[in-house]
Amino acid sequence: MIKNKMQKYTDKYFLRSNEILKKENMNPWVNMQVFVRKGPGKVAGINEATNLILENSNLEKIGGRIYSKNEFDFYQPKETIMNIIAPIQEIMELETVYLGVLTAGTTRLNDKYDLDFNKIGKQMNDVVNLVGNRDVLYFGARHWHYSYDSALANLAFENGVTSVATDNGAEFSGMKGVGTIPHALENIFGYYNGLENAVLESTKAFDKNININVPRIALVDYSNFEITDSLRVARELGDKLFGVRMDTCGENISEGGKLGNKKYWEGKGVTVEGVYALRKKLNEAGYENVKIILSSGFSNPEKIRAFNEAEKYYGIRLYDSIGAGFLDEPRTFTADIIAVGETVEEVDFYSNKVYTKNIIHKVGRPPRLNKSLRRKL
């Protein structure tokens, strides 16, 4: 069996997810869909990313499949660039590194861009100063090549960031990476327990299997029922629940959010009105001690200023910590599970009919098939 040599570069929540899946004996086949928002342009890093996956997994031996564009092919914004089909335990721990390889390669090719450490450091410092006495977590490992992880993590610590997501990044400071639950884990529990139970069941499994010293933080936007799922988890875990993380994607208006054009307050993604509605409902239900952690767009000081202004306006603390990537200029790649099943055929849209029962994904990120992709494995 091939051993994954990239674990130290992996976001901690993927490592913990695999620990949970192994203990629960869950290893279904998944179809992982990879895309990039910024474009158009030419894609680069395909060959390195593919080799990285093959060298650190058993995909070739067990019949896994990879479909992708060729190196330097043209792409359009949000076009699917790659589909990786494998048992989830084979690829869960590789997402951070292959996304970073694709992001760095594609950004350098199209924009002749490399990281401006002075600019990134200032942005980190601005955000830290704006949040005040609240923790800031650096979640940017997947947003650039893993060979830069130590340098970026050290930059984060130098500018007041509290924690980073990888063990490699935290090593110089004598710490460990931090992280709890990703959407990828919720997909698996949604497959086995129903999508409406994805958040609750994955959080219960985390509580059951992960060291008690790790805070129990539920990721509550999977089904786009941020309030409903927060309350369900709070009732189930009681005092063991440290907090809920809201990471509503840019395709969705959060439960309790408002449709409108007031930037950062209304519309899609994590907004002031959506977070206010969540905080209000938690308090009304007696869960004032449950913390709210925000991620998605919080590298931007202007967004944090909007939330700080809203706290004064509403007279209530809206958030207790934030997670941010801080690398906003690159052409950042994203991966989402879009199908889950018991065999490779059940999840491969390109060779078989995939049935509704196997189409499993978080709300807002459905399958987007790309018949122009070539099979590489």
Backbone hydrogen bonds in HBPLUS format (Angstrom, degrees):
<---DONOR---> <-ACCEPTOR-->    atom                        ^
c    i                          cat <-CA-CA->   ^        H-A-AA   ^      H-
h    n   atom  resd res      DA  || num        DHA   H-A  angle D-A-AA Bond
n    s   type  num  typ     dist DA aas  dist angle  dist       angle   num
A0009-TYR N   A0006-MET O   2.97 MM   3  5.54 148.1  2.07 117.8 127.2     1
A0010-THR N   A0007-GLN O   3.01 MM   3  5.07 162.3  2.05 109.8 115.1     2
A0168-ASN N   A0008-LYS O   2.86 MM 160  5.02 152.6  1.93 151.1 143.6     3
A0014-PHE N   A0011-ASP O   2.96 MM   3  5.76 149.0  2.06 123.6 131.4     4
A0012-LYS N   A0165-ALA O   2.73 MM 153  5.60 154.5  1.79 151.6 157.1     5
A0015-LEU N   A0012-LYS O   3.07 MM   3  5.14 116.8  2.49  98.0 113.4     6
A0016-ARG N   A0012-LYS O   2.95 MM   4  6.27 163.8  1.97 159.9 164.2     7
A0017-SER N   A0013-TYR O   2.98 MM   4  5.95 144.2  2.11 128.5 138.5     8
A0018-ASN N   A0014-PHE O   3.04 MM   4  6.28 158.5  2.09 146.3 150.3     9
A0019-GLU N   A0015-LEU O   3.07 MM   4  6.33 151.6  2.15 143.6 151.9    10
A0020-ILE N   A0016-ARG O   2.98 MM   4  6.27 155.4  2.05 147.7 153.4    11
A0021-LEU N   A0017-SER O   2.90 MM   4  6.19 165.0  1.92 153.8 157.7    12
A0022-LYS N   A0018-ASN O   2.92 MM   4  6.04 159.5  1.97 149.2 153.9    13
A0023-LYS N   A0019-GLU O   3.09 MM   4  6.27 160.4  2.13 144.8 150.3    14
A0024-GLU N   A0020-ILE O   2.86 MM   4  6.06 145.5  1.98 150.2 160.6    15
A0025-ASN N   A0021-LEU O   2.90 MM   4  5.81 105.4  2.47 132.4 148.6    16
A0026-MET N   A0021-LEU O   2.88 MM   5  4.97 169.8  1.90 147.6 150.7    17
A0025-ASN N   A0022-LYS O   3.20 MM   3  4.94 153.7  2.28  95.3 103.1    18
A0088-ILE N   A0028-PRO O   2.92 MM  60  6.06 160.8  1.95 166.3 163.2    19
A0029-TRP N   A0341-GLY O   2.81 MM 312  5.23 142.3  1.95 157.6 160.9    20
A0341-GLY N   A0029-TRP O   2.91 MM 312  5.23 156.8  1.96 146.5 150.7    21
A0030-VAL N   A0086-ALA O   2.80 MM  56  5.65 156.5  1.85 146.7 150.6    22
A0086-ALA N   A0030-VAL O   3.13 MM  56  5.65 147.8  2.24 148.7 157.6    23
A0031-ASN N   A0339-ALA O   2.98 MM 308  5.14 145.3  2.10 141.6 142.0    24
A0338-ILE N   A0031-ASN O   2.86 MM 307  5.72 165.7  1.88 171.0 175.4    25
A0032-MET N   A0084-ILE O   2.80 MM  52  5.00 174.9  1.81 149.6 151.1    26
A0084-ILE N   A0032-MET O   2.90 MM  52  5.00 156.4  1.95 140.4 147.6    27
A0033-GLN N   A0336-ASP O   2.74 MM 303  5.22 174.3  1.74 153.4 151.4    28
A0336-ASP N   A0033-GLN O   2.88 MM 303  5.22 153.4  1.95 143.3 151.9    29
A0034-VAL N   A0082-MET O   2.87 MM  48  5.07 160.8  1.91 162.6 160.6    30
A0081-ILE N   A0034-VAL O   2.75 MM  47  5.64 164.1  1.78 158.4 163.7    31
A0082-MET N   A0034-VAL O   3.43 MM  48  5.07 155.3  2.50 131.4 132.3    32
A0035-PHE N   A0334-THR O   2.95 MM 299  5.51 157.5  2.00 154.6 162.1    33
A0334-THR N   A0035-PHE O   2.82 MM 299  5.51 159.6  1.86 161.8 167.4    34
A0078-LYS N   A0036-VAL O   2.79 MM  42  5.31 164.4  1.81 148.1 149.5    35
A0041-GLY N   A0075-TYR O   3.20 MM  34  5.59 153.3  2.27 146.2 148.1    36
A0075-TYR N   A0041-GLY O   2.76 MM  34  5.59 145.6  1.88 159.1 161.2    37
A0043-VAL N   A0073-ASP O   2.87 MM  30  5.72 157.8  1.92 161.5 165.2    38
A0072-PHE N   A0043-VAL O   2.71 MM  29  4.94 148.0  1.81 159.8 166.8    39
A0049-ALA N   A0045-GLY O   2.86 MM   4  5.92 164.7  1.88 154.0 159.0    40
A0050-THR N   A0046-ILE O   2.89 MM   4  6.02 163.3  1.91 152.2 156.9    41
A0051-ASN N   A0047-ASN O   2.97 MM   4  6.11 167.0  1.98 150.2 154.0    42
A0052-LEU N   A0048-GLU O   2.90 MM   4  6.03 154.2  1.96 146.5 154.2    43
A0053-ILE N   A0049-ALA O   3.03 MM   4  6.30 156.4  2.09 148.2 153.6    44
A0054-LEU N   A0050-THR O   2.99 MM   4  6.28 165.7  2.02 154.4 158.1    45
A0055-GLU N   A0051-ASN O   2.82 MM   4  5.90 154.8  1.89 151.1 157.8    46
A0056-ASN N   A0053-ILE O   3.33 MM   3  5.42 145.0  2.46  98.1 107.7    47
A0062-ILE N   A0058-ASN O   3.07 MM   4  6.24 155.0  2.13 160.0 167.6    48
A0064-GLY N   A0059-LEU O   2.82 MM   5  4.53 159.0  1.86 143.7 142.8    49
A0065-ARG N   A0085-ILE O   2.97 MM  20  4.98 160.9  2.00 140.5 146.9    50
A0085-ILE N   A0065-ARG O   2.76 MM  20  4.98 172.8  1.77 163.4 161.2    51
A0376-LYS N   A0066-ILE O   2.67 MM 310  5.38 164.3  1.69 159.9 165.6    52
A0067-TYR N   A0083-ASN O   2.89 MM  16  5.09 165.6  1.91 152.1 157.0    53
A0083-ASN N   A0067-TYR O   2.79 MM  16  5.09 157.7  1.84 145.1 149.5    54
A0068-SER N   A0374-ARG O   2.83 MM 306  5.35 158.2  1.87 145.8 149.8    55
A0374-ARG N   A0068-SER O   2.78 MM 306  5.35 167.6  1.80 143.7 141.0    56
A0069-LYS N   A0081-ILE O   3.08 MM  12  5.80 140.5  2.25 163.3 162.9    57
A0073-ASP N   A0070-ASN O   3.06 MM   3  5.50 155.8  2.12 139.5 135.7    58
A0079-GLU N   A0076-GLN O   3.05 MM   3  5.39 160.7  2.09 132.8 133.8    59
A0090-GLU N   A0087-PRO O   2.92 MM   3  5.64 149.4  2.01 122.9 131.6    60
A0091-ILE N   A0088-ILE O   3.17 MM   3  5.61 138.7  2.34 109.0 118.9    61
A0092-MET N   A0088-ILE O   2.90 MM   4  5.70 141.0  2.06 163.6 172.7    62
A0094-LEU N   A0091-ILE O   3.03 MM   3  5.22 165.3  2.05 114.1 118.6    63
A0098-TYR N   A0094-LEU O   3.11 MM   4  6.33 174.4  2.12 170.1 171.3    64
A0099-LEU N   A0095-GLU O   3.12 MM   4  6.02 160.5  2.16 150.5 155.9    65
A0100-GLY N   A0096-THR O   3.21 MM   4  6.30 155.1  2.28 138.9 145.8    66
A0101-VAL N   A0097-VAL O   3.07 MM   4  6.26 155.4  2.13 147.6 153.5    67
A0102-LEU N   A0098-TYR O   3.13 MM   4  6.28 163.7  2.16 145.1 148.8    68
A0103-THR N   A0099-LEU O   2.89 MM   4  6.06 162.5  1.92 153.0 158.2    69
A0104-ALA N   A0100-GLY O   2.98 MM   4  6.05 172.8  1.99 150.4 152.6    70
A0105-GLY N   A0101-VAL O   3.03 MM   4  6.05 165.8  2.05 147.8 152.4    71
A0106-THR N   A0102-LEU O   2.98 MM   4  5.94 167.4  2.00 148.2 152.2    72
A0107-THR N   A0103-THR O   2.98 MM   4  5.94 160.6  2.01 148.7 154.6    73
A0108-ARG N   A0104-ALA O   3.02 MM   4  6.02 166.2  2.04 147.9 152.1    74
A0109-LEU N   A0105-GLY O   3.12 MM   4  6.20 158.9  2.17 143.6 149.5    75
A0110-ASN N   A0106-THR O   3.14 MM   4  6.21 168.4  2.15 148.3 151.0    76
A0111-ASP N   A0107-THR O   2.89 MM   4  5.57 160.6  1.93 149.6 156.0    77
A0112-LYS N   A0108-ARG O   3.08 MM   4  4.73 131.0  2.33 122.6 126.6    78
A0120-ILE N   A0116-ASP O   2.97 MM   4  6.23 165.9  1.99 158.8 163.3    79
A0121-GLY N   A0117-PHE O   2.86 MM   4  5.83 160.3  1.90 143.1 149.2    80
A0122-LYS N   A0118-ASN O   3.03 MM   4  6.20 155.1  2.09 142.7 149.0    81
A0123-GLN N   A0119-LYS O   3.05 MM   4  6.28 157.6  2.10 146.3 152.4    82
A0124-MET N   A0120-ILE O   2.94 MM   4  6.23 159.4  1.98 152.4 157.9    83
A0125-ASN N   A0121-GLY O   2.94 MM   4  6.15 162.4  1.97 149.0 153.8    84
A0126-ASP N   A0122-LYS O   2.83 MM   4  6.05 156.3  1.88 150.9 157.4    85
A0127-VAL N   A0123-GLN O   3.04 MM   4  6.25 162.8  2.07 151.1 154.9    86
A0128-VAL N   A0124-MET O   2.95 MM   4  6.19 166.2  1.97 154.9 158.8    87
A0129-ASN N   A0125-ASN O   2.99 MM   4  6.16 160.2  2.03 148.3 153.3    88
A0130-LEU N   A0126-ASP O   3.01 MM   4  6.22 148.7  2.11 143.8 152.6    89
A0131-VAL N   A0127-VAL O   3.05 MM   4  6.31 155.1  2.11 157.1 162.1    90
A0322-ILE N   A0135-ASP O   3.10 MM 187  6.58 155.7  2.16 153.5 159.2    91
A0162-THR N   A0136-VAL O   2.81 MM  26  5.40 140.4  1.97 145.0 158.1    92
A0137-LEU N   A0322-ILE O   2.86 MM 185  6.21 159.7  1.90 153.5 160.3    93
A0324-ALA N   A0137-LEU O   2.93 MM 187  6.28 161.4  1.97 169.7 172.0    94
A0138-TYR N   A0163-SER O   2.85 MM  25  6.24 168.0  1.86 153.9 155.3    95
A0139-PHE N   A0324-ALA O   2.67 MM 185  5.31 176.5  1.67 140.0 141.2    96
A0143-HIS N   A0140-GLY O   2.89 MM   3  5.20 156.6  1.95 114.6 122.5    97
A0148-TYR N   A0145-HIS O   2.95 MM   3  5.85 169.5  1.96 129.5 133.0    98
A0149-ASP N   A0146-TYR O   3.07 MM   3  5.11 166.0  2.09 109.6 113.5    99
A0152-LEU N   A0148-TYR O   3.03 MM   4  6.21 164.5  2.05 163.1 167.5   100
A0153-ALA N   A0149-ASP O   2.91 MM   4  6.01 161.7  1.94 152.9 158.5   101
A0154-ASN N   A0150-SER O   2.89 MM   4  6.02 162.0  1.92 152.1 157.1   102
A0155-LEU N   A0151-ALA O   3.01 MM   4  6.16 150.3  2.10 138.5 146.9   103
A0156-ALA N   A0152-LEU O   2.95 MM   4  6.23 150.0  2.04 143.3 151.4   104
A0157-PHE N   A0153-ALA O   2.99 MM   4  6.36 161.8  2.02 153.8 157.2   105
A0158-GLU N   A0154-ASN O   2.92 MM   4  6.11 159.0  1.96 149.3 155.4   106
A0159-ASN N   A0155-LEU O   3.16 MM   4  6.35 133.0  2.39 139.2 150.3   107
A0159-ASN N   A0156-ALA O   3.09 MM   3  5.26 135.3  2.30  99.7 111.9   108
A0161-VAL N   A0156-ALA O   2.98 MM   5  5.22 157.7  2.03 149.4 142.2   109
A0160-GLY N   A0157-PHE O   3.14 MM   3  5.27 162.0  2.18 113.5 112.2   110
A0178-VAL N   A0164-VAL O   2.94 MM  14  6.20 146.6  2.05 137.0 147.5   111
A0170-ALA N   A0166-THR O   3.11 MM   4  6.29 146.9  2.22 141.1 149.9   112
A0171-GLU N   A0167-ASP O   3.00 MM   4  5.87 125.9  2.30 141.6 153.4   113
A0173-SER N   A0170-ALA O   3.11 MM   3  5.61 133.5  2.34 111.8 123.5   114
A0175-MET N   A0170-ALA O   3.09 MM   5  4.98 165.7  2.11 141.5 137.5   115
A0174-GLY N   A0171-GLU O   2.87 MM   3  5.07 161.4  1.91 114.1 118.0   116
A0187-ASN N   A0183-HIS O   2.92 MM   4  6.26 145.5  2.04 153.9 163.5   117
A0188-ILE N   A0185-LEU O   3.11 MM   3  5.36 120.5  2.48 100.5 114.0   118
A0189-PHE N   A0185-LEU O   3.19 MM   4  6.59 163.3  2.22 154.3 158.2   119
A0190-GLY N   A0186-GLU O   2.76 MM   4  5.83 142.9  1.90 144.4 155.7   120
A0191-TYR N   A0187-ASN O   2.95 MM   4  6.16 145.3  2.07 142.5 150.8   121
A0192-TYR N   A0188-ILE O   3.22 MM   4  6.56 157.3  2.28 147.2 151.8   122
A0193-ASN N   A0189-PHE O   2.89 MM   4  5.75 142.1  2.04 139.1 149.3   123
A0194-GLY N   A0190-GLY O   2.80 MM   4  4.72 130.8  2.04 132.8 134.9   124
A0197-ASN N   A0194-GLY O   2.87 MM   3  5.43 156.4  1.92 117.0 125.0   125
A0198-ALA N   A0195-LEU O   3.19 MM   3  5.10 170.7  2.19 107.6 109.8   126
A0201-GLU N   A0197-ASN O   2.91 MM   4  5.86 170.0  1.92 158.7 161.9   127
A0202-SER N   A0198-ALA O   3.14 MM   4  6.03 156.8  2.20 139.5 146.0   128
A0203-THR N   A0199-VAL O   3.10 MM   4  6.16 154.2  2.17 146.2 153.3   129
A0204-LYS N   A0200-LEU O   2.93 MM   4  6.18 156.5  1.99 150.2 157.1   130
A0205-ALA N   A0201-GLU O   2.98 MM   4  6.13 153.0  2.06 141.0 148.2   131
A0206-PHE N   A0202-SER O   2.97 MM   4  6.17 148.4  2.07 139.0 147.5   132
A0207-ASP N   A0203-THR O   2.96 MM   4  6.22 161.9  1.99 149.6 154.1   133
A0208-LYS N   A0204-LYS O   2.92 MM   4  6.13 146.4  2.03 142.6 152.2   134
A0209-ASN N   A0205-ALA O   2.98 MM   4  6.05 151.4  2.06 147.5 153.6   135
A0210-ILE N   A0206-PHE O   2.96 MM   4  5.52 157.5  2.01 153.9 155.0   136
A0214-VAL N   A0211-ASN O   3.01 MM   3  5.79 168.9  2.02 125.4 129.1   137
A0242-PHE N   A0216-ARG O   2.86 MM  26  5.20 140.3  2.02 135.6 147.9   138
A0243-GLY N   A0216-ARG O   3.24 MM  27  6.68 159.5  2.28 147.7 149.2   139
A0218-ALA N   A0243-GLY O   3.04 MM  25  6.56 146.3  2.16 149.8 146.5   140
A0245-ARG N   A0218-ALA O   2.61 MM  27  5.94 166.8  1.62 161.7 164.3   141
A0220-VAL N   A0245-ARG O   3.07 MM  25  6.15 161.4  2.11 160.8 165.6   142
A0224-ASN N   A0221-ASP O   2.96 MM   3  4.80 151.7  2.04 104.2 113.2   143
A0363-VAL N   A0222-TYR O   3.03 MM 141  6.24 160.5  2.07 172.8 179.0   144
A0229-ASP N   A0225-PHE O   2.86 MM   4  5.85 171.5  1.87 159.4 162.4   145
A0230-SER N   A0226-GLU O   3.20 MM   4  6.01 144.4  2.33 125.3 135.0   146
A0231-LEU N   A0227-ILE O   3.00 MM   4  6.24 163.8  2.03 158.1 161.2   147
A0232-ARG N   A0228-THR O   3.03 MM   4  6.28 154.3  2.10 145.4 153.0   148
A0233-VAL N   A0229-ASP O   2.99 MM   4  6.10 166.3  2.01 148.7 151.8   149
A0234-ALA N   A0230-SER O   2.94 MM   4  6.09 157.7  1.99 146.1 153.0   150
A0235-ARG N   A0231-LEU O   2.96 MM   4  6.12 157.2  2.01 147.0 152.3   151
A0236-GLU N   A0232-ARG O   3.06 MM   4  6.25 153.5  2.13 144.3 151.7   152
A0237-LEU N   A0233-VAL O   2.85 MM   4  5.96 173.8  1.85 161.5 162.3   153
A0238-GLY N   A0234-ALA O   2.88 MM   4  5.34 142.9  2.02 132.8 142.6   154
A0240-LYS N   A0237-LEU O   3.14 MM   3  5.39 155.7  2.20 132.9 129.1   155
A0241-LEU N   A0238-GLY O   3.15 MM   3  5.96 165.4  2.18 122.6 126.4   156
A0291-LYS N   A0242-PHE O   2.98 MM  49  6.19 173.0  1.99 142.9 140.6   157
A0244-VAL N   A0291-LYS O   2.89 MM  47  6.29 151.8  1.97 152.1 155.3   158
A0293-ILE N   A0244-VAL O   2.86 MM  49  6.07 170.8  1.87 156.0 157.7   159
A0246-MET N   A0293-ILE O   2.90 MM  47  6.33 156.4  1.95 167.4 173.8   160
A0295-SER N   A0246-MET O   3.14 MM  49  6.34 154.6  2.21 163.0 157.4   161
A0252-ASN N   A0249-CYS O   3.12 MM   3  5.83 166.9  2.13 123.7 127.2   162
A0269-GLY N   A0252-ASN O   2.74 MM  17  5.88 154.9  1.80 174.0 174.7   163
A0257-GLY N   A0254-SER O   2.82 MM   3  5.04 159.2  1.87 126.1 130.6   164
A0267-GLY N   A0258-LYS O   2.69 MM   9  5.93 178.7  1.69 170.9 171.0   165
A0265-TRP N   A0262-LYS O   2.97 MM   3  5.47 142.7  2.11 126.8 138.4   166
A0266-GLU N   A0262-LYS O   2.87 MM   4  5.30 161.6  1.90 163.9 161.3   167
A0272-VAL N   A0264-TYR O   2.86 MM   8  6.23 158.4  1.90 143.1 150.1   168
A0273-GLU N   A0265-TRP O   3.12 MM   8  5.55 165.5  2.14 135.9 140.4   169
A0275-VAL N   A0271-THR O   2.98 MM   4  6.19 163.5  2.00 155.5 159.8   170
A0276-TYR N   A0272-VAL O   2.81 MM   4  5.96 160.8  1.84 156.0 162.2   171
A0277-ALA N   A0273-GLU O   2.98 MM   4  6.09 157.5  2.03 142.2 148.0   172
A0278-LEU N   A0274-GLY O   3.11 MM   4  6.35 152.6  2.19 140.6 147.8   173
A0279-ARG N   A0275-VAL O   2.86 MM   4  6.12 169.7  1.87 158.1 160.1   174
A0280-LYS N   A0276-TYR O   2.91 MM   4  6.01 161.0  1.95 150.5 156.0   175
A0281-LYS N   A0277-ALA O   3.07 MM   4  6.21 160.8  2.11 144.5 149.2   176
A0282-LEU N   A0278-LEU O   2.96 MM   4  6.18 161.5  2.00 155.4 160.5   177
A0283-ASN N   A0279-ARG O   3.00 MM   4  6.16 162.7  2.03 147.9 152.7   178
A0284-GLU N   A0280-LYS O   2.93 MM   4  6.12 160.5  1.97 149.0 154.7   179
A0285-ALA N   A0281-LYS O   3.08 MM   4  6.20 141.1  2.23 140.2 149.4   180
A0287-TYR N   A0282-LEU O   2.77 MM   5  5.01 157.4  1.82 157.0 149.6   181
A0286-GLY N   A0283-ASN O   3.00 MM   3  5.13 160.9  2.04 107.9 113.2   182
A0290-VAL N   A0287-TYR O   3.17 MM   3  5.56 162.1  2.20 111.6 117.1   183
A0320-ASP N   A0292-ILE O   2.80 MM  28  5.47 173.5  1.81 162.3 160.2   184
A0294-LEU N   A0321-SER O   3.06 MM  27  6.52 160.2  2.10 150.0 151.5   185
A0323-GLY N   A0294-LEU O   2.82 MM  29  6.25 151.0  1.91 155.5 161.3   186
A0300-ASN N   A0297-GLY O   3.46 MM   3  6.17 167.2  2.48 114.3 117.9   187
A0303-LYS N   A0300-ASN O   3.08 MM   3  5.52 130.2  2.33 109.9 121.6   188
A0304-ILE N   A0300-ASN O   3.39 MM   4  6.82 157.1  2.45 150.7 156.8   189
A0305-ARG N   A0301-PRO O   2.89 MM   4  6.17 153.6  1.96 149.8 157.6   190
A0306-ALA N   A0302-GLU O   3.08 MM   4  6.32 150.3  2.17 140.9 148.0   191
A0307-PHE N   A0303-LYS O   3.17 MM   4  6.55 153.0  2.24 145.4 151.8   192
A0308-ASN N   A0304-ILE O   2.88 MM   4  6.17 154.8  1.94 151.5 159.0   193
A0309-GLU N   A0305-ARG O   2.87 MM   4  6.09 155.6  1.93 150.1 156.5   194
A0310-ALA N   A0306-ALA O   2.97 MM   4  6.18 150.2  2.06 141.1 149.7   195
A0311-GLU N   A0307-PHE O   2.99 MM   4  6.25 143.8  2.13 142.0 151.1   196
A0312-LYS N   A0308-ASN O   3.32 MM   4  6.67 150.8  2.41 141.7 147.9   197
A0313-TYR N   A0309-GLU O   2.96 MM   4  6.24 155.8  2.02 146.5 154.2   198
A0314-TYR N   A0310-ALA O   2.81 MM   4  5.93 168.8  1.82 156.2 157.8   199
A0315-GLY N   A0311-GLU O   2.77 MM   4  5.40 128.0  2.04 130.7 144.1   200
A0316-ILE N   A0311-GLU O   3.28 MM   5  5.25 135.9  2.49 129.6 139.9   201
A0340-VAL N   A0358-ASN O   2.84 MM  18  5.16 150.1  1.93 142.3 152.1   202
A0346-GLU N   A0343-THR O   3.24 MM   3  5.41 131.3  2.49  98.3 110.0   203
A0347-VAL N   A0344-VAL O   3.24 MM   3  5.71 155.9  2.31 110.0 116.7   204
A0351-SER N   A0348-ASP O   3.40 MM   3  5.81 153.5  2.47 107.9 114.2   205
A0352-ASN N   A0348-ASP O   3.09 MM   4  5.96 142.1  2.24 153.0 163.1   206
A0358-ASN N   A0355-TYR O   2.86 MM   3  5.52 152.4  1.94 119.4 128.0   207
A0359-ILE N   A0356-THR O   3.09 MM   3  5.17 152.1  2.17 104.4 112.9   208
A0365-ARG N   A0362-LYS O   3.20 MM   3  5.89 161.1  2.24 141.8 141.9   209
A0373-LEU N   A0370-ASN O   3.13 MM   3  5.96 172.1  2.14 125.3 127.3   210
